[in-house]
């Protein structure tokens, strides 16, 4: 791939600057907390009073038992939602994979058109699944399954299926066809090409993404109770609404503990399944028997976790089944029929266009802030450049210097973990204490969470670079090696992660409309509550089309990068 030309870089920066200015102009900012002395002093007092509760959280036995039970329920929601989402995603991902469905073999004029139609239908189905945030799916599903944890698990499963299907299909498409050309040459059909070609070649990337999405599912499960999905989120919202700051602190600490444990568990699974013999942190035993044992152990543990999740949610499953048995099918027909046929009157379409600008602006501004923050945090958080730089720079460190570097890594990774460990909605609650309710805390909440998510993958990309390449760069210092050797090599992956995070942030901008941001999510929820289903349908399809547009732009850019 050829490096970008300076004119292309300048054009991109100018476009981003113009889009940022336009986005900032669109949003209804509430900056009273930082634009006047009195407002700032009052905001600081509110925040100080709120944070003081963290010094004295409610640690009573009843509260701790309640949080422990809700934490187990939250993990069960995430495990079951991720498992169901992966099962639902696979057939749609197969249908959305261009290399598998179209390939190079001739299909005839009619066969080719039918395959292309199936490809677009699968991609549109995935757009519809992930275009509606899981929080809104929970609101819709609560009309059928009631307000219980199963609703949250199903909402996470539907949204996660759309995300899994998109990324898996793209990862299979990103594999160079020459790597499995010999398999096609033997006359192997699409099933054999997938089973023995695409799937094994993409297995590591798929596993890494599944683990990352599980961590995201844990964070979403932690707050989906606010919208009727069970878990810690319901308790957090109840205590926050009642002004019980000591109990809010307890629930937030429990939430952070759950997300931290899931993060560490995912890292452990990654290390157990790492088989790269050239990686400096590879497992000591890398023979096939040891690798097979590790994989069997991990598969057994994952199956056990899924079984425990079903047992944990057993009562909720029974409740959801009872709700479905009592459902009024006349209401179902009215509900689903109205949502399928949107209101296309000019006033409604103008309102939709105006409200669609809000999540787009939130997504763009938050993604830019998060990308800058993640790029900065990748330097102190990098094990390669802080603890293992001697492998490519030849430097020598004493014990004190190595201890200082280790503290730097812990600080960088701890900051990223804190940012992504607190879900976006929880960040909104914290920031709303300072800024008050509105779009301002939503933008900064999404940006802070994005710093944690992108900071992790940016750092992993840097740490996974071969040290031999960094050594051959011949830069005089660690900083120069990082800026002029590591970052340029990681930039393509950083760009891919950033574009995907932009899509995620746009969906978050839609969801946060329910907690003060306004826009599509707020209008959809309002129309749904007043049973204006045709108007709600218009906002629902606007979310799907917005996601589809971002997805097609992402695929187009990916194809351009592959042709470079």
C-alpha positions in Angstrom: 0.0 0.0 0.0 1.5 3.4 -1.0 1.7 6.1 1.6 -0.8 8.9 1.5 0.2 12.0 -0.5 0.5 15.3 1.4 -2.3 16.8 -0.7 -4.6 13.9 0.3 -3.7 14.5 4.0 -4.3 18.2 3.8 -7.7 17.6 2.0 -8.7 15.1 4.7 -7.8 17.5 7.5 -9.7 20.4 5.9 -12.8 18.2 5.5 -12.6 17.0 9.1 -12.2 20.6 10.3 -15.2 21.8 8.3 -17.3 18.9 9.5 -16.3 19.5 13.1 -17.2 23.2 12.8 -20.6 22.3 11.2 -21.2 19.6 13.9 -20.4 22.1 16.7 -22.8 24.6 15.2 -25.6 22.1 14.9 -25.7 20.9 18.5 -27.6 22.9 21.2 -24.7 23.3 23.7 -25.3 24.1 27.3 -22.0 25.6 28.5 -23.2 27.7 31.5 -21.0 25.6 33.8 -17.8 26.9 32.1 -18.7 30.3 30.6 -19.4 32.2 33.8 -17.8 32.4 37.2 -21.0 31.8 39.1 -22.0 28.9 36.9 -18.6 27.3 37.2 -18.6 27.7 41.0 -22.1 26.1 41.2 -21.1 23.3 38.9 -18.0 22.6 41.0 -20.1 22.5 44.2 -22.5 20.0 42.6 -19.8 17.8 41.4 -17.9 18.0 44.7 -21.0 17.0 46.7 -21.6 14.1 44.3 -18.0 12.8 44.3 -17.9 13.1 48.1 -20.4 10.1 48.2 -17.6 7.9 46.7 -15.7 8.4 49.9 -18.6 7.0 51.9 -20.5 4.5 49.7 -23.3 2.4 51.1 -21.5 -0.8 52.1 -24.3 -2.3 54.1 -24.9 -6.0 53.9 -28.2 -5.7 52.1 -26.8 -3.3 49.5 -23.8 -5.4 48.8 -25.9 -8.5 48.4 -28.2 -6.7 46.1 -25.3 -5.5 44.0 -23.7 -8.9 43.9 -27.0 -10.4 42.6 -27.4 -7.7 40.0 -23.8 -8.1 38.9 -24.3 -11.8 38.3 -27.4 -11.0 36.4 -25.5 -8.4 34.3 -22.8 -10.9 33.4 -25.5 -13.5 32.5 -27.2 -10.9 30.2 -23.9 -10.2 28.4 -22.9 -13.9 28.0 -26.4 -15.0 26.7 -26.7 -11.9 24.5 -23.3 -12.4 23.0 -23.9 -16.1 22.4 -27.3 -15.6 20.8 -25.9 -12.7 18.7 -23.1 -14.8 17.4 -25.4 -17.6 16.4 -27.8 -15.2 14.6 -24.9 -13.3 12.9 -23.2 -16.2 11.2 -25.7 -17.0 8.4 -26.1 -13.3 7.7 -22.4 -12.8 7.7 -21.9 -15.6 5.2 -24.5 -14.0 3.0 -22.8 -10.6 3.3 -19.3 -11.9 2.4 -18.6 -10.8 -1.2 -15.6 -13.2 -1.6 -17.7 -16.2 -0.5 -21.0 -15.4 -2.3 -19.7 -14.0 -5.5 -16.0 -15.2 -5.7 -14.3 -15.5 -9.0 -16.2 -18.5 -10.4 -18.8 -17.7 -13.2 -22.4 -17.9 -12.1 -24.2 -16.8 -15.3 -26.2 -13.6 -15.7 -29.2 -14.6 -13.7 -27.2 -16.5 -11.0 -24.9 -13.5 -10.6 -27.8 -11.1 -10.1 -29.5 -13.4 -7.6 -26.3 -13.8 -5.6 -25.8 -10.0 -5.7 -29.4 -9.5 -4.5 -28.9 -12.0 -1.7 -25.6 -10.1 -0.7 -27.4 -6.8 -0.5 -30.4 -8.2 1.4 -28.1 -9.8 4.0 -26.2 -6.5 4.3 -29.4 -4.6 4.7 -30.6 -7.1 7.3 -27.4 -6.5 9.3 -27.9 -2.7 8.9 -31.4 -3.0 10.4 -30.2 -5.2 13.3 -27.4 -2.9 14.4 -28.9 0.4 13.1 -31.3 0.4 16.1 -29.2 0.7 19.4 -29.8 -2.1 21.9 -31.3 0.4 24.3 -34.1 1.1 21.8 -34.5 -2.6 21.0 -35.1 -3.1 24.8 -37.9 -0.5 24.7 -39.5 -2.2 21.6 -39.1 -5.8 23.0 -40.5 -4.8 26.4 -43.9 -4.5 24.7 -43.8 -8.3 24.2 -41.6 -9.9 26.8 -42.1 -7.4 29.6 -39.6 -5.5 31.7 -37.1 -8.2 32.8 -33.6 -9.4 32.1 -34.5 -11.5 29.1 -35.6 -8.4 27.3 -32.1 -7.0 27.9 -30.4 -10.2 26.7 -32.5 -10.3 23.5 -31.9 -6.6 22.8 -28.1 -7.1 23.2 -28.3 -10.2 21.0 -30.1 -8.4 18.1 -27.8 -5.4 18.1 -24.7 -7.6 18.6 -25.8 -9.8 15.7 -25.7 -6.9 13.4 -22.3 -5.8 14.5 -20.9 -9.3 14.4 -22.3 -10.0 11.0 -20.8 -6.8 9.5 -17.4 -7.3 11.0 -17.1 -11.0 10.3 -18.2 -10.5 6.7 -15.6 -7.7 6.2 -12.8 -9.7 7.9 -13.5 -12.7 5.5 -13.5 -10.3 2.6 -10.3 -8.7 3.7 -8.4 -12.0 3.3 -6.3 -11.9 0.1 -8.0 -14.4 -2.3 -4.6 -15.7 -3.4 -4.2 -17.3 0.1 -7.0 -19.7 -0.6 -6.8 -19.8 -4.5 -5.3 -23.3 -4.4 -8.3 -24.5 -2.5 -10.6 -23.1 -5.2 -8.4 -24.6 -7.8 -9.2 -28.1 -6.5 -12.9 -27.5 -7.3 -14.0 -26.9 -3.7 -17.4 -25.4 -3.3 -18.3 -22.4 -1.1 -18.8 -24.4 2.0 -15.3 -26.0 1.7 -13.7 -22.7 0.9 -15.3 -21.2 4.0 -14.5 -24.1 6.3 -10.9 -24.7 5.2 -10.0 -21.3 3.8 -11.7 -18.2 5.1 -12.6 -19.4 8.6 -9.1 -20.6 9.6 -7.3 -17.6 8.1 -9.6 -15.1 9.9 -9.9 -17.1 13.2 -7.6 -15.0 15.2 -9.1 -11.7 14.1 -12.6 -13.0 14.7 -11.7 -14.3 18.2 -10.2 -10.9 19.1 -13.3 -9.1 17.9 -15.7 -11.4 19.6 -13.9 -10.9 22.9 -13.9 -7.2 22.5 -17.7 -7.2 21.7 -18.3 -9.3 24.8 -16.6 -6.6 26.9 -18.9 -4.0 25.2 -21.9 -6.3 25.9 -21.0 -6.3 29.6 -20.9 -2.6 29.6 -24.2 -2.3 27.7 -25.8 -5.0 30.0 -24.7 -2.9 33.0 -26.9 0.0 32.0 -29.6 -1.5 29.8 -31.8 -1.9 32.9 -32.4 1.8 32.7 -34.5 1.0 29.6 -36.2 -2.1 30.9 -33.5 -4.8 30.5 -32.5 -5.7 34.1 -29.0 -5.8 35.7 -27.2 -3.1 37.5 -28.6 -0.4 35.2 -32.0 -0.4 36.8 -30.6 0.0 40.3 -28.3 2.8 39.1 -31.1 4.7 37.5 -33.5 4.2 40.5 -30.9 5.5 43.1 -29.8 8.3 40.8 -33.4 9.5 40.3 -34.0 9.3 44.1 -30.9 11.3 44.8 -29.3 8.5 46.9 -25.7 9.5 46.0 -24.1 7.0 48.5 -26.0 4.1 46.8 -25.2 5.5 43.4 -21.6 5.3 44.3 -22.0 1.7 45.4 -23.7 0.7 42.2 -21.1 2.5 40.1 -18.3 0.8 41.9 -19.9 -2.6 41.4 -20.4 -1.7 37.7 -16.7 -0.8 37.4 -15.7 -4.0 39.1 -17.8 -6.1 36.7 -16.4 -4.4 33.6 -12.9 -4.7 34.9 -13.2 -8.4 35.6 -14.6 -9.0 32.2 -11.8 -7.0 30.6 -9.2 -9.1 32.5 -10.9 -12.3 31.7 -10.9 -11.5 28.0 -7.2 -10.7 28.1 -6.6 -14.1 29.8 -8.5 -15.9 27.0 -6.4 -14.0 24.4 -3.2 -15.1 26.0 -4.3 -18.7 26.3 -5.1 -18.8 22.6 -2.1 -16.9 21.3 0.0 -19.3 19.1 2.4 -16.8 17.4 5.8 -18.3 18.0 7.5 -15.0 17.1 5.6 -12.9 19.6 7.8 -11.9 22.6 4.9 -12.7 25.0 3.9 -16.0 23.5 3.2 -19.0 25.8 6.3 -20.9 26.7 4.9 -24.2 25.4 3.7 -23.8 21.8 3.5 -27.4 20.6 0.3 -28.5 19.0 -0.8 -30.7 21.9 -0.5 -27.7 24.3 -2.3 -25.4 21.9 -5.1 -28.0 21.5 -5.4 -28.4 25.3 -5.6 -24.6 25.8 -8.3 -24.3 23.1 -10.3 -27.2 24.6 -10.1 -25.7 28.1 -11.2 -22.3 26.8 -14.1 -23.8 24.8 -15.2 -25.8 27.9 -15.1 -22.7 30.1 -17.1 -20.7 27.5 -19.7 -23.4 27.3 -19.9 -23.6 31.1 -20.4 -19.8 31.2 -23.2 -20.0 28.7 -24.9 -22.7 30.8 -24.5 -20.7 34.0 -26.0 -17.7 32.3 -29.1 -19.7 31.3 -29.5 -21.0 34.9 -29.1 -17.4 36.3 -31.8 -16.1 34.0 -34.1 -19.1 34.5 -36.8 -17.2 36.5 -36.6 -14.3 34.0 -37.0 -16.8 31.1 -40.1 -18.2 32.8 -41.5 -14.6 33.3 -40.8 -13.7 29.6 -42.6 -16.9 28.4 -45.6 -16.1 30.6 -45.7 -12.6 29.1 -45.6 -14.0 25.6 -48.5 -16.3 26.4 -50.7 -13.4 27.6 -49.9 -11.2 24.6 -52.7 -9.7 22.5 -52.0 -10.6 18.9 -54.3 -7.8 17.6 -51.8 -5.3 19.3 -48.9 -7.2 17.8 -50.3 -6.9 14.3 -51.0 -3.2 14.8 -47.6 -2.6 16.3 -45.5 -4.4 13.8 -47.6 -3.4 10.8 -47.4 0.3 11.7 -43.7 0.1 12.3 -43.2 -1.4 8.9 -45.0 1.4 7.1 -43.4 4.8 7.9 -45.1 8.2 7.7 -43.5 9.9 4.6 -45.4 13.2 4.8 -43.1 16.2 4.1 -43.3 17.7 7.7 -42.3 14.3 9.2 -39.4 13.9 6.7 -38.2 17.4 7.5 -38.3 16.7 11.2 -36.4 13.4 10.7 -33.7 15.1 8.7 -33.3 17.8 11.4 -33.1 15.3 14.2 -30.7 13.0 12.3 -28.1 15.8 12.4 -27.8 15.4 16.2 -26.4 11.8 16.4 -24.2 12.5 13.4 -22.7 15.6 15.0 -22.3 13.8 18.4 -20.7 10.8 16.6 -18.2 13.0 14.7 -17.1 15.2 17.5 -16.8 12.4 20.0 -14.9 10.2 17.6 -12.4 13.0 16.8 -11.8 13.7 20.5 -11.6 10.0 21.3 -9.1 9.4 18.5 -6.8 12.1 19.7 -7.0 10.9 23.3 -6.4 7.3 22.3 -3.4 8.2 20.2 -1.9 10.1 23.1 -2.6 7.3 25.6 -1.1 4.6 23.4 2.4 5.9 24.2 2.4 5.5 28.0 0.2 2.3 27.8 2.5 0.5 25.3 4.4 -2.4 26.8 6.7 -2.5 23.7 7.8 1.2 24.1 7.9 1.3 27.9 9.1 -2.1 29.1 10.5 -3.9 26.0 12.1 -1.0 24.1 15.6 -2.6 24.7 14.6 -5.3 22.2 14.8 -2.8 19.3 16.5 0.3 20.7 19.5 -1.2 22.5 18.8 1.0 25.6 19.7 -0.2 29.1 17.5 0.5 32.1 18.2 0.2 35.8 15.7 -1.1 38.3 14.5 2.4 39.1 14.0 3.3 35.5 12.2 0.0 34.8 9.9 0.6 37.8 9.1 4.1 36.6 8.2 2.7 33.1 6.0 0.0 34.7 4.2 2.7 36.6 3.7 4.6 33.4 2.2 1.5 31.7 -0.1 0.9 34.6 -1.2 4.5 34.7 -1.9 4.6 30.9 -3.8 1.3 30.9 -5.6 2.2 34.1 -6.8 5.4 32.6 -8.0 3.7 29.5 -9.7 1.0 31.6 -11.5 3.6 33.7 -12.7 5.4 30.6 -14.2 2.3 29.0 -15.1 0.6 32.3 -17.8 3.2 33.0 -20.5 2.8 30.3 -21.6 5.9 28.3 -24.9 6.3 30.1 -23.1 6.3 33.5 -20.7 8.9 32.2 -23.6 11.0 31.1 -25.0 10.8 34.7 -21.7 11.8 36.2 -21.1 14.7 33.7 -24.7 15.9 34.0 -24.0 16.7 37.6 -21.5 19.3 36.3 -23.0 20.4 33.0 -26.7 19.6 33.7 -28.8 17.6 31.4 -28.4 18.2 27.7 -26.2 17.4 24.7 -23.0 18.6 26.3 -22.5 15.8 28.8 -23.5 13.3 26.1 -20.7 14.4 23.7 -18.0 14.3 26.4 -19.4 11.0 27.7 -19.2 9.3 24.3 -15.7 10.8 23.8 -14.4 9.6 27.2 -15.7 6.1 26.6 -14.2 6.1 23.1 -10.8 7.0 24.5 -10.9 3.8 26.6 -12.0 1.6 23.7 -9.8 3.1 21.0 -6.9 3.4 23.5 -7.0 -0.3 24.0 -7.0 -1.3 20.3 -4.5 1.4 19.4 -2.1 0.2 22.1 -2.6 -3.5 21.0 -1.8 -2.5 17.4 1.5 -0.8 18.5 2.4 -3.7 20.7 1.8 -6.3 18.0 4.2 -4.7 15.6 7.3 -6.9 14.9 10.2 -5.6 16.8 12.5 -6.3 13.9 10.7 -3.6 11.9 11.1 -1.1 14.6 14.8 -1.9 15.0 15.4 -1.5 11.2 13.8 2.0 11.4 17.1 3.2 13.0 15.5 6.1 14.8 17.7 7.8 17.5 15.2 7.7 20.4 12.2 5.8 21.5 9.9 8.8 20.8 11.2 9.1 17.3 10.8 5.3 16.7 7.2 5.6 18.0 6.3 8.7 15.8 8.1 7.8 12.6 8.2 4.0 12.6 5.4 2.6 14.8 2.6 5.1 14.2 2.9 5.0 10.3 2.7 1.2 10.4 -0.2 1.2 12.7 -2.1 4.0 11.0 -4.1 1.8 8.6 -5.5 -0.3 11.5 -6.1 2.8 13.6 -8.1 4.3 10.7 -10.2 1.1 10.4 -10.9 1.1 14.2 -11.7 4.8 14.2 -14.2 4.5 11.3 -15.9 1.6 13.1 -16.0 3.6 16.3 -17.6 6.5 14.5 -20.5 4.2 13.5 -20.8 3.0 17.1 -20.8 6.6 18.3 -23.5 7.6 15.9 -25.7 4.8 17.3 -24.8 6.0 20.8 -25.8 9.5 19.8 -29.2 8.0 18.9 -29.5 6.1 22.2 -28.5 9.0 24.3 -31.4 10.9 23.0 -33.3 9.1 25.7 -31.2 10.8 28.4 -31.1 14.3 27.2 -29.3 14.5 23.9 -32.4 14.8 21.8 -32.5 13.8 18.1 -33.7 10.5 16.6 -33.8 8.4 19.8 -35.8 11.0 21.8 -38.3 11.4 19.0 -38.7 7.7 18.4 -39.3 7.1 22.1 -41.8 9.9 22.3 -43.9 8.8 19.3 -43.8 5.2 20.6 -45.1 6.2 24.0 -48.0 8.1 22.4 -48.7 5.1 20.1 -47.9 7.1 17.0 -46.4 4.1 15.4 -46.2 5.3 11.8 -44.2 8.4 12.9 -42.1 6.2 15.2 -41.5 4.0 12.2 -40.1 6.9 10.2 -37.5 7.6 12.9 -36.7 3.9 13.1 -36.0 3.6 9.4 -34.0 6.8 9.6 -31.6 5.0 12.1 -31.3 2.0 9.8 -30.6 4.1 6.7 -28.1 6.2 8.6 -26.2 3.1 9.6 -26.5 1.7 6.1 -25.0 4.9 4.6 -22.1 4.8 7.1 -21.5 1.1 6.4 -21.4 1.6 2.6 -19.0 4.5 3.0 -16.8 2.3 5.2 -16.9 -0.6 2.7 -16.1 1.8 -0.2 -13.1 3.2 1.7 -11.9 -0.4 2.5 -12.1 -1.4 -1.2 -10.1 1.7 -2.1 -7.4 0.8 0.5 -7.3 -2.8 -0.8 -6.7 -1.5 -4.4 -3.8 0.7 -3.3 
